[in-house]
């Protein structure tokens, strides 16, 4: 799970990690990571606000280690049943939004069983990419497969959030 504090030794023991690097910034109160976490090739968190360019220790197929720089960009596209299309760029993944923040975020099971807050707009998306339910102003359960798209607060342009309707 993404949230909460855990000691480095405990993480290494629990995961069987061969290398552990504590190099990301995090919120001292919640322990939420201010960086990008990738686990087995899958982004678990994406947060580019304070450090858009990241560095990572990588190992190639021959066993050589190097430090590589990367940036993770997440965009979401809604292809509506009426043929229209809406795109949201710079989407965060599994990070707690600031109250009043209109940032668009995606939450997976790595976050937990539910959002833990009531966003202005939320839509549940299944593993095939279809919106199965849309909500306003309420906490939402996160599906075991798929994800939840969230916009915590109103924005000057709510077109993307309002276009998330079941069936799209």
C-alpha positions in Angstrom: 0.0 0.0 0.0 1.2 3.5 -0.8 0.3 5.3 2.4 1.8 5.2 5.8 5.3 5.0 7.3 7.5 1.9 7.4 11.2 1.6 8.2 13.7 0.8 5.5 14.8 -2.5 7.1 11.2 -3.6 7.3 10.6 -2.8 3.7 13.7 -4.7 2.6 12.7 -7.7 4.7 9.1 -7.7 3.6 9.8 -7.4 -0.1 13.1 -9.3 -0.4 14.7 -6.2 -2.1 18.3 -6.5 -3.2 18.7 -2.7 -3.3 16.8 -0.1 -1.4 17.3 3.6 -2.0 15.6 6.2 0.2 15.9 9.2 -2.2 12.4 10.6 -2.6 10.9 13.5 -0.8 7.9 12.7 1.3 5.3 14.4 3.5 6.5 14.2 7.1 3.0 14.0 8.5 1.4 11.4 6.2 4.5 9.8 4.7 3.0 10.2 1.2 5.7 10.1 -1.4 6.4 13.3 -3.4 8.1 11.3 -6.1 7.3 8.5 -8.5 7.3 4.9 -7.3 7.5 2.1 -9.9 7.1 -1.5 -8.8 7.7 -4.3 -11.3 7.4 -1.9 -14.2 4.1 -0.5 -13.1 3.7 3.1 -11.8 2.4 2.9 -8.2 2.6 6.7 -7.6 3.3 9.6 -9.9 3.9 13.1 -8.5 5.7 15.5 -10.6 5.0 18.8 -8.8 8.2 19.2 -6.9 10.6 17.1 -9.0 9.5 16.5 -12.5 12.8 14.9 -13.6 13.7 11.8 -11.6 16.8 9.7 -11.3 16.7 5.9 -10.8 19.2 3.1 -10.3 18.7 0.6 -13.1 20.1 -2.7 -14.0 20.4 -3.9 -17.6 20.1 -7.5 -18.8 23.9 -8.1 -18.4 23.8 -7.0 -14.7 25.4 -3.6 -15.1 23.9 -0.8 -12.9 23.6 2.8 -13.9 21.7 6.0 -12.9 19.1 7.0 -15.5 16.9 10.1 -15.5 13.2 9.8 -16.4 9.9 11.6 -16.2 6.6 9.9 -15.9 3.7 11.6 -17.8 0.2 10.2 -17.3 -2.7 11.3 -19.5 -6.3 10.0 -19.5 -8.5 10.0 -22.6 -12.3 9.7 -22.5 -13.8 8.5 -25.8 -17.5 9.2 -25.2 -20.3 7.1 -26.7 -21.4 10.2 -28.7 -18.0 10.2 -30.5 -16.5 13.2 -28.6 -13.1 12.9 -26.9 -11.7 14.6 -23.8 -8.0 14.4 -22.6 -6.6 15.2 -19.2 -2.8 15.7 -19.1 -0.4 15.7 -16.1 -2.5 13.3 -14.1 -1.2 12.3 -10.7 -1.4 8.7 -9.4 -2.1 7.6 -5.9 -1.4 10.8 -4.1 -3.5 12.7 -1.5 -4.8 16.0 -3.1 -4.8 19.2 -1.2 -8.3 20.4 -0.2 -9.6 22.7 -2.9 -7.1 21.3 -5.4 -8.7 20.6 -8.8 -5.9 18.3 -9.9 -6.9 15.2 -11.8 -5.7 12.0 -10.2 -6.0 8.2 -10.7 -6.2 5.9 -7.7 -5.5 2.1 -7.8 -5.7 -0.6 -5.2 -2.2 0.4 -4.2 -3.8 3.3 -2.4 -6.2 1.2 -0.4 -9.9 0.1 -0.3 -11.4 3.5 -0.8 -10.3 7.1 -1.6 -10.6 8.2 2.0 -12.0 11.6 1.0 -15.0 13.0 -1.0 -13.9 14.5 -4.3 -16.0 16.8 -6.4 -16.0 14.2 -9.3 -15.0 10.6 -9.3 -15.5 7.8 -11.9 -14.7 4.1 -11.5 -13.0 2.6 -14.5 -12.8 -1.2 -15.1 -9.7 -3.1 -16.3 -10.9 -2.7 -19.9 -11.0 1.1 -19.6 -14.7 1.6 -19.4 -16.4 3.9 -16.9 -18.7 1.8 -14.8 -19.9 4.4 -12.3 -19.7 8.2 -11.7 -20.0 10.0 -8.3 -20.0 13.5 -6.9 -19.0 14.6 -3.4 -18.6 11.2 -1.9 -15.9 8.7 -0.9 -15.6 5.9 -3.5 -14.4 2.3 -3.2 -11.4 1.4 -5.4 -11.9 -1.7 -7.5 -9.4 -4.6 -7.2 -8.8 -4.2 -11.0 -9.1 -0.9 -12.8 -8.9 2.4 -11.1 -10.8 5.5 -9.9 -10.4 8.9 -11.7 -10.8 11.9 -9.4 -11.0 15.6 -9.5 -11.0 16.8 -5.9 -12.5 20.3 -6.5 -14.1 22.3 -9.2 -11.9 23.8 -11.9 -12.4 26.6 -14.4 -12.9 23.9 -17.0 -14.7 20.8 -15.6 -15.4 19.4 -19.1 -13.1 16.3 -18.6 -14.5 15.4 -15.2 -18.1 15.9 -16.3 -17.5 13.8 -19.4 -16.8 10.7 -17.3 -20.1 8.8 -17.6 -20.9 5.1 -17.4 -20.4 3.3 -20.7 -17.6 5.6 -21.9 
